[in-house]
Amino acid sequence: MKYRYCFFDLDGTVIDSAPGVTHSVQYALQKMGITPPPSSELLGFIGPPLVWSFSHFFGMSHEESLAAVDAYREYYRAGGMLECTVYPGIPALLDTLRAAGIQCVLATCKPHVFANAILAHFDLIDRFVLVAGPEIDGTRNEKQEVIRYAMEQLEITDPQEILMIGDRDNDVLGAKANGVGTYGALWGFGDEEELMQAGALSCFADAASLGEAILRAE
């Protein structure tokens, strides 16, 4: 078996977080004086850091983006974080990997305080040996920083022992920056073209086929 660790993205990989994220963005835009578009036009917010997304999609300055993130978190803390569902097959996949001796790690651009609360709500927290994510103040805001932090915490020196699993190009690029390979999750919010162009090793349509490939890897 090739991999000792599987690093999982959260939004779009472990959970379908679209309702909570897009509703939080709509709330933030209203507070910033912007008429929010429908949820279907805000899916690009799922995955990348929020400060970048508000700037990229709505042309906000850095200061405006920070204010929008604060507004976003008002809604998110009040219940938006739990407007999500666990993707089919994910609990079974985590259990299969753990039974095979592979340690599962969460590596997300969502602040770890929110990630921990979501995992605990869905009884997934014990399936991960570490939950790595940004601090509320923005420390470790980029995926490559989160992955590096997780490696440091677990004292992993060989990136070839790790497989990143994610649904967006920032997962792939963040992993590549640390010498880690990525399998793409096509049930999330990216597509095969985005993931493969970023450098994913392969892509999978469901958790069961992904698990089989991980256990076969040599």
C-alpha positions in Angstrom: 0.0 0.0 0.0 1.5 3.3 -1.1 -0.2 5.9 1.1 0.0 6.2 4.9 -2.1 9.4 5.0 -5.1 10.7 3.2 -5.7 14.5 3.5 -9.3 15.4 2.8 -10.8 18.7 1.7 -14.1 19.5 3.5 -16.4 21.6 1.3 -17.2 19.7 -1.9 -15.4 16.5 -0.7 -16.7 15.4 2.7 -19.8 17.7 2.8 -22.1 19.4 0.3 -21.9 22.8 1.9 -23.6 24.8 -0.9 -26.7 25.9 1.0 -24.9 27.3 4.0 -22.0 28.9 2.1 -24.2 30.6 -0.5 -26.7 31.8 2.0 -23.9 33.3 4.1 -22.5 35.0 1.0 -25.9 36.4 0.2 -26.2 37.8 3.7 -22.8 39.3 3.6 -23.4 41.0 0.2 -26.6 42.5 1.5 -24.8 44.0 4.5 -22.2 45.4 2.1 -25.0 47.1 0.1 -24.8 44.7 -2.9 -27.9 43.0 -4.3 -27.0 39.3 -4.0 -27.3 37.0 -7.1 -29.0 33.6 -6.7 -27.3 30.8 -4.9 -26.5 29.0 -8.2 -24.2 31.9 -9.2 -22.2 31.8 -5.9 -20.8 28.3 -6.0 -17.4 29.6 -6.8 -17.1 30.7 -3.2 -16.9 27.0 -2.1 -13.3 26.0 -1.7 -11.1 29.1 -2.0 -10.4 31.5 0.9 -13.3 33.9 1.4 -11.1 37.1 1.3 -9.9 36.1 -2.2 -13.4 35.2 -3.3 -15.1 38.5 -2.3 -12.3 40.4 -4.0 -12.2 38.2 -7.1 -15.9 37.9 -7.7 -17.1 41.3 -6.6 -14.1 43.6 -7.0 -13.9 44.4 -3.3 -10.8 46.0 -1.8 -8.9 44.0 0.9 -10.6 46.0 3.6 -14.0 45.5 2.1 -13.4 41.8 1.7 -12.4 41.5 5.4 -15.7 43.3 6.3 -17.6 41.0 4.1 -16.0 37.9 5.7 -17.1 39.2 9.1 -20.6 39.6 7.9 -20.5 36.1 6.3 -19.5 34.6 9.6 -22.4 36.3 11.4 -24.8 34.1 9.4 -22.5 31.1 9.4 -22.0 31.0 13.1 -25.8 31.5 13.7 -26.5 28.2 11.9 -25.3 28.5 8.3 -22.5 26.1 9.0 -24.9 23.2 9.6 -26.8 23.9 6.3 -25.0 21.0 4.7 -25.0 17.3 4.2 -22.4 14.5 4.2 -21.8 13.1 0.7 -22.9 9.5 0.2 -20.2 6.9 0.9 -17.9 9.2 2.8 -18.3 7.7 6.3 -17.7 4.2 4.8 -14.7 5.4 2.9 -13.1 6.9 6.1 -13.8 3.7 7.9 -12.3 1.6 5.1 -9.1 3.6 5.0 -8.7 3.6 8.8 -9.2 -0.2 8.9 -6.4 -0.5 6.3 -4.1 1.5 8.5 -4.3 4.8 6.6 -4.6 7.9 8.8 -7.2 10.4 7.6 -6.6 14.2 8.0 -8.9 17.1 7.3 -7.1 19.9 5.4 -9.5 22.7 4.7 -9.6 26.4 4.0 -12.5 26.7 6.4 -11.4 27.9 9.9 -10.8 24.8 12.0 -13.2 25.9 14.7 -16.1 25.6 12.2 -14.7 22.5 10.6 -14.5 20.8 14.0 -18.1 21.8 14.8 -19.4 20.4 11.5 -17.5 17.1 11.8 -18.8 16.7 15.4 -22.4 17.4 14.3 -22.2 14.6 11.8 -20.3 12.2 14.1 -17.2 12.3 11.8 -14.7 13.9 14.1 -13.3 10.7 15.5 -12.5 9.4 12.0 -9.7 12.1 11.6 -6.4 12.1 13.4 -6.1 15.9 12.8 -8.3 18.7 11.7 -6.1 21.4 10.0 -7.5 24.7 8.9 -7.0 28.5 9.2 -7.3 30.5 12.4 -10.2 33.0 12.5 -7.7 35.8 12.0 -6.6 34.4 8.6 -3.5 32.6 9.7 -2.9 29.6 7.3 -5.5 30.9 4.9 -4.1 29.2 1.8 -4.5 25.5 1.1 -0.7 25.0 0.7 -0.2 26.5 4.2 -2.9 24.2 5.7 -1.3 21.1 4.2 2.2 22.2 5.3 0.9 22.8 8.8 -0.7 19.4 8.9 2.5 17.8 7.8 4.4 19.6 10.5 1.9 18.6 13.2 2.1 15.0 12.3 5.9 15.1 11.7 5.5 13.8 8.1 8.8 14.3 6.2 8.0 12.3 3.1 5.2 13.9 1.0 5.0 10.7 -1.1 3.3 9.1 1.9 0.4 11.5 1.5 -2.6 11.6 -0.9 -4.7 14.8 -1.0 -8.4 14.3 -1.9 -10.3 17.4 -3.1 -12.8 18.8 -5.6 -11.2 22.1 -6.7 -8.0 23.2 -8.4 -6.8 25.0 -5.2 -6.7 21.5 -3.5 -4.4 20.2 -6.3 -2.2 23.3 -6.4 -1.9 23.5 -2.7 -0.9 19.8 -2.5 1.6 20.2 -5.4 3.3 23.1 -3.6 4.1 20.5 -0.8 5.1 17.7 -3.2 1.8 15.8 -2.5 -0.3 14.1 -5.2 -4.1 14.6 -5.5 -7.1 12.5 -6.4 -10.0 14.5 -7.6 -13.5 14.2 -6.2 -16.0 14.7 -9.1 -19.0 14.7 -6.8 -18.0 18.2 -5.5 -18.0 21.6 -7.2 -15.1 21.4 -9.6 -15.0 19.3 -12.8 -12.5 16.8 -14.3 -11.1 19.4 -16.7 -10.3 21.8 -13.8 -8.8 19.1 -11.7 -6.7 17.5 -14.4 -5.4 20.8 -15.7 -4.2 21.7 -12.2 -2.3 18.4 -12.1 -4.6 15.8 -10.3 -3.3 12.2 -10.7 -6.8 10.9 -11.4 -10.5 11.7 -10.8 -13.3 9.6 -9.4 -17.1 9.8 -9.6 -17.9 8.3 -6.2 -16.3 7.5 -2.8 -16.4 3.8 -3.4 -14.3 3.8 -6.5 -11.9 6.3 -4.9 -11.4 4.0 -2.0 -10.6 1.1 -4.2 -8.0 3.1 -6.1 -6.3 4.3 -2.9 -6.0 0.7 -1.6 -4.7 -0.5 -4.9 -2.0 2.2 -5.2 1.6 1.0 -5.1 
